Structures are given as C-alpha cells and as structure tokens.
Amino acid sequence: MSESAPTTAQGSTTNFRLLGVIAFVIGAAAVVMTRLLGLVSPLLISTGLPSAYELISGLGLLANGLSLICGIAALVLGVIVLLRRDAPKGFAAAGAALGGAEVLSAFTGFGQAAFYSFM
C-alpha cells in the first residue's frame, strides 16, 4: 500500500478543518455587513433627506437580520468543530467567537434600528 494514501482519520480531519474555515469566513462576513451599515448611516443622515432615518431603519433591519443568521451559522459550525476531539480548532474558535459576538451585535443593532424608526 502506498504511503501517501490518506487514511480515514486524515480525511475526517480535513473535513473538520474545512468546516472551521467556513465558520470563520461566515463570521467575518457577518462582521463586515454590520460595519458597512455603520459607515453608510452617517452618510445618509448627512444628506438631509427627510426619509433618511426610515431608510436607515430598513437597512438596519435587513443588515442585522442577515448578520444574525450568519452569526448563528458561524457559531454553530464553530462549536461543532470545537467539540470534535481530533479536529484542528484555530479557525473554528475564531469563527465561533466572531459568530457569538455578531449575534450580540445584531440584537444591539435591532435596538438601534428601532430607535431610528421612532425619530
């Protein structure tokens, strides 16, 4: 038998490594979505449009909803990999941390969107 043939344990480790990287990418994408909203909001307010706060409220609900979904996905995938004994845990831990922080941030963002809708 060839020495370079992967064993079953190596194949499953590779799959969990990929899941950890996916968790990290999804968590990073969730963070980017909410940060873009934070950059766009002051620009919309500075335009002086009478409907700027309503637009920010709608964009906030959309961005925070997508961010919440991505954060939950990153958190779940990261925890799945972290619970596996022989799986590499670097990207999975980062993905779970980003996902968990983004879930909290999304709930804060929902409160902010509600605040803008009453202004």
Beta strands, then each sheet from edge to edge (+ up, - down):
end
